[in-house]
Amino acid sequence: MSNFSCPVDSTEAEIITLAHGSGGKLTSRLIETLLLPALGNSKLDPLEDGAVLENMDQSIVMSSDSFVVSPLFFPGGDIGELAVCGTVNDLVMMGATPKYLSLSFILEEGLAISELKAIIQSIAAAAEKAEVNIVCGDTKVVERGKGDKVFVNTTGVGFRAKESVIGVAGIQAGDALLISGDIGRHGLSIMMAREEFALDGLEFEEPLQSDVDCLLSRVRALQEQSVDIHCMRDLTRGGLGTAAYELAGSSGLEFVLEENSVPIKNSVKALSQVLGLDPLFIANEGCFLLVVPSSEVDLSLQILNRFSEGQWARQIGFVESIGSGVATVKNRYGVKRRLDLPLGEQLPRIC
Ligand code: MG
């Protein structure tokens, strides 16, 4: 008997090959065995060139983000959860209800299929929590050494009321600045997960984990209680410091952060001191700055504190009544310093 075998069969069960990105049989097998079972829905299943989306006379909000985090799996999350939360949270910050997501992979030849499968499971779980459907996507494979295992791009579409002005335009002098939780955990947990930062002998009361999370439920709770939200910003790359700097600049108003009020866990304080990092500029993936009129502070904090992730929510500053377009930090003695951006990223590839 002849002994013919398919040249790709021996490896297809374990690792990604260039053929998985060819558009041929292996591509469709990838879609049918891995992607559709986890992510399928009525819009994605027909596998057409595009998805037809409906909205009901509302504004369409769209946002896109690419994810190149390294390592792919880190304490508290992975690139899959990050790729859903990152884009969904940007929609939520605009006051939109997220609805649809595109999902595109750039895979490196040799990636273990088991790793891809774990990432897809995370995507499915995060998408369910965020109440979004993945409605279209793409997979490309590049040669070994030409990528780094997995890059992901997601684009999100959400809807919001036509009259909503949540955003920079909504910020007013005298507004209060609230934060939804403690800062600095995402960036540092990525750092700790990287071998080059292995710090032997450092022990913490509680394990340091990324805060990666979908912000939908917390923001929805604020909206359901009719909190007058002026602006929201998730404190991702660049952290709280960058958000305050940018919002001050684009609103032309002065953002004052009260250093002592900014919630930072002891482990984050200690580790950033050791590494010489400023927690204000460390990335978060489940934390946001909320700008509301001062009359809405108590209600907003009451609502945020109800969530397990909202225990550390508090007011951390205010928008000064005289505009200057800069952000300042007031220390415990009441001395103000101007907040400036660091020259470069403190840590690359954290999202
Ligand atoms: Mg954002």
Residues whose N, C-alpha, C, O or C-beta is under 5 A from the ligand:
A	BS01	MG	D90 D234
